């Protein structure tokens, strides 16, 4: 993996926030309803979930053509 690949992944990550925020919000709401987590924990889960999903989508965009 080159530096250009890392830069492209970071560039792809920002538009992927649009697609990643809805699943993270749903996950946070589900966990709050099902397990009664605190608002602080819910926010941490939503931010972390958004970052993980958007980064995963960006990596797939960068390297998906290889497979």
C-alpha positions in Angstrom: 0.0 0.0 0.0 1.5 3.3 -1.1 1.1 6.8 0.3 -1.3 7.6 -2.5 -3.6 4.7 -1.5 -3.7 6.1 2.1 -4.5 9.6 0.8 -7.2 8.3 -1.5 -8.8 6.3 1.3 -8.9 9.4 3.5 -10.4 11.4 0.6 -13.1 8.7 0.0 -13.9 8.6 3.7 -15.4 12.1 3.9 -18.2 11.5 1.3 -18.9 8.1 2.8 -20.0 9.9 6.0 -23.3 10.6 4.2 -23.9 6.8 3.8 -22.5 5.8 7.1 -24.4 8.1 9.5 -27.9 6.5 9.1 -26.8 3.0 10.2 -24.9 4.4 13.1 -27.9 6.4 14.2 -30.1 3.4 14.0 -27.6 1.3 15.9 -27.4 3.9 18.7 -31.2 4.1 18.9 -31.5 0.3 19.0 -29.0 -0.1 21.7 -30.6 2.7 23.8 -34.0 1.1 23.4 -32.9 -2.5 23.9 -30.3 -2.1 26.7 -31.0 1.3 28.1 -27.5 2.7 27.5 -26.7 6.3 28.6 -26.8 9.2 26.2 -23.0 9.5 26.4 -22.5 5.9 25.4 -25.0 6.3 22.6 -23.1 9.3 21.2 -19.8 7.4 21.4 -21.3 4.4 19.6 -22.8 6.7 16.9 -19.5 8.5 16.2 -17.4 5.3 16.3 -19.9 3.5 14.1 -20.0 6.3 11.6 -16.2 6.4 11.4 -15.8 2.6 11.1 -18.5 2.2 8.4 -17.2 5.2 6.3 -13.6 3.9 6.6 -14.7 0.4 5.5 -16.6 1.8 2.5 -13.6 3.9 1.5 -11.3 1.0 1.7 -13.7 -1.1 -0.4 -13.8 1.7 -3.0 -10.1 1.9 -3.2 -9.3 -1.8 -3.3 -12.6 -3.3 -4.5 -11.5 -3.6 -8.1 -8.7 -5.9 -7.2 -11.0 -8.9 -6.4 
